[in-house]
């Protein structure tokens, strides 16, 4: 069941009686452990504690400082982290949602990211990895759609946001909630990194020009919770292919 009436969407997102579906407890340093320890899949007191950890990290980063072609890497560097590979973040992001089966590659990527974030499989490490993973695909899709349409980030968020659906429990049933009118969510689970995501996207868009004849298939209209990668053409020599998206770097650099 999909809820798409704007008023009903807002009511569900702001109703503590409609929590995010829980995930099972897990140990180790794989995807299951990450899901069990992040703000995204928690509710109540635990959610508030984990959200405070995420917000404290974001408070250390001025949004305008975020520059670079890889959103997660840019955020990591602004947080003082080195050695974060975009490929590792992408591997985790691809199976982050609970209905995806974790892969050995993704489990290894979580362990790699945990090592780069200090090595301990604890709440602080989980909070940091959570921010990097959730910054990855949505920001890339926001940039791709904006460049493809030749519009602004604000307009894309208004008309074609990258994260289209989320899930909530209502009356004991899982429902899908359309985020077309709430691109950063609302209520307790509203995105804490809204300003950072917008700044990242705007800085990438400003630094890139788009090759309108060689653009990858538009993916941002798909729910971010059900990513569907489509084949992208090989980029010309003066372009860069990143996560299925083609950009031409202006002046050979970003920012």
N, C-alpha and C positions, 0 to 999 in steps of 0.2 A: 504494500500500500504506500502510495506517495502522497504526501501532504504538500500542496503547492499554493493554497490560498494564503496571501501575504499575512493577513491577520491571524490565521490559525498557525502559520509558521512561527510568527513572533511569539504567540502564546505558548507554544510547545517549547521553544528554545529558552524561554524565561521561566518555565515552570520546573521547580525542583522535583516535582513528582513525575517528571519525564526524563529520567537520567539516561546517560550514555550506557549502552549495553556493556556489562562487565566482562572482563577477561579473566581466565584462570591464573592463579598464582604460579610462578615459575622461578627456578633458580638458574645458575649458570651465567653466561654472558652472550646468549643468543637472542634471536628475535622475540621468543616467548618471554624471556626475562625482561626485555625492554618494554614490551607491551604492558607487562604486569607492574611496571614501576614508573610509568609516565603519566602526566596530567591528562593526556588525551582520553585515556580509557578508565578514568576513575571518577568517583562522585563523592559528595559529602565532605567530611573532615579531611580525608586523605587527598581529595581533589584540591581543596583550599591550600593545604600544606605544599603540595607539589606545584601548584600554580604560583605560589609565592617564590619558590625557588627559580622558576622560569622568569618571572617578572624581575627578580633581582639581577639576573644575568642580563636581561635586555636593558635594564636601567643603566648599565655600565657602558652602553653603546649608543652614541648619538647617531640617529638614522642617517644623517647626511654624510657620515664617514663611510658608509657601506658602498664600496665600489669594486667592480670586478665582474667578469663574465660568468662566474660560478657563484650563485647566491650563497650556498652553504659554506663554501670556502671563504668568501668575503666575510660572512658572519663569524666564522671560526677565527679568522685572523683578527677581527675586531675584538673578539673575546680573549685574545692573547694565545690562541692555540696554533700550533704549527704541525705540519704533517698530515692534515686532514685531506684525504683524497675524495674528489667529487664522485669517482666511480664507487667508492665504498658507501658513500651516502646514498647514491642512486640504487645500489643493490638492496639496501635496507628499505628505502622508500617504496620499492616495488612490491614488497610483501608486508608492509607495515600494518595494513588493515587486517583485522582478525579473521576475515573470511579467506585470506590467502594462506596457503601452506608455506611455512618458512623453508627456504632452500639452504643447503650447506654453504653456498656462497654468501647468502645473506647473514647466516649465523656467524660466519668467519668475519664478515664486514663489521658486525656489531662488536665483536671482540677487538678488531683493529681500531675502531673508533673509541672504544673504552680505553684502550692503551694510549691513544693520542690525547685522551681527556684526563689522563692521570693514572690509569691502570686499575683503579678500584671499581668493582661492580657494586656501586652504591647509589643512593638517591641523587647525589650531586652529578655523578656521571650520567645517569639516566636523564636528568633534566637537561643537560647540555646536548646529548645526542638527540633528544626529542626536538629541540629547537632546530638543529641542523637538518634533520630529516624532514620536518614539516616545512622548512624554508625551501626545500629543493624543488619538488615537482610543480607546486602551485605557482611559484615565482617564475619558473621557466615557462610555464603555460601562459601566464599573464603577459610575459614579454613577447612570446610568439604571436599571440592573438593581437596584441597592440601593434606590432610591426606589420603583421599581415594585413590588418585593416587600415593601416596608415592613420591611426587615431591616437588618442592619449590613454594613459593608464587609467585615469579617472573614468573615461568613457567606457573602456573595456569592463571595468568593474561594475558599471551601471547596466551595461547591455549584455555582456557575455563573460561573467566571472569564471575563473578557472576551477574553483571548487563548487560543484553544483548541488551536491547532496551530502547529507550526514544522516546518522541513524540515532533514534531515540526509542526508549521503552515507554509505551503508553498503554495503560490498562493491561500490562503483562504481555503485550505484543510489540514486536519490533516494527517500527514504521520508518520509512525514508522521508526526510524533510528536505524540500527543495530550497536551496540557498540563493536563488536568483535575485531575491530582494534583500538578502542579508549576506553579502559576499564574505564577510568576516565573522559570521555567526552573531549571536546575541546571548545575553544572560551570562551565567557562570562560565560557560565554555566559549565565550567570545574570544577571538584570537588576540592574545596579548601582544603579538608582534605586528599589529596592523601598520603602524607608522614605519616600521623597519622594512616590511615587505613592499610597501608602496615606494619607499626611497630606493630600495634595491632595484625594483623594476624600472622606475623612472630614470635612474642613472644608467642602466644598461641600454634602455631605449634611446636616451640622449646620446650615448656614445657609439651607437651602431646605426648603420644604414641597412635597409632591407632589400634583398634581391627579389623583387616581386615575381619573377619568372621561374624562380627555383626555390619555392618554399615547401617545407614539409607539410603533410596533411594537418589540417587544423584539429588539434586534440583537446583544446580547452573546453569544448562544449560537452565532452564526456565527463561524467562524475569523476572527481579526483579519487574517489574511493574505488573506482573500477577503471584504472588506467588502461588505455588501449593504444599501444604504440603502433604506428603505421610506417611503412618503408619510406625513407627519405632519399632523394637523389644525392649523388656525390656532389660535394661543393666544388666550385671552380677554385683555381689556385689561390686567389686572393681572399677566399672566404674560409670560415671555420665551421665545422660541423660539431655541434655540442648537443648531446641528448636528442638527436633527431631534429634539431633546429639549425637553420643556416643563417649566419650573421656575417656581415663584412665589417671588420673593425676599422673605424675611422682613425686615421693617423697612426695606425699600428698599435693602438692601445685603448684601454677602457678608462674613462675618467680623466 
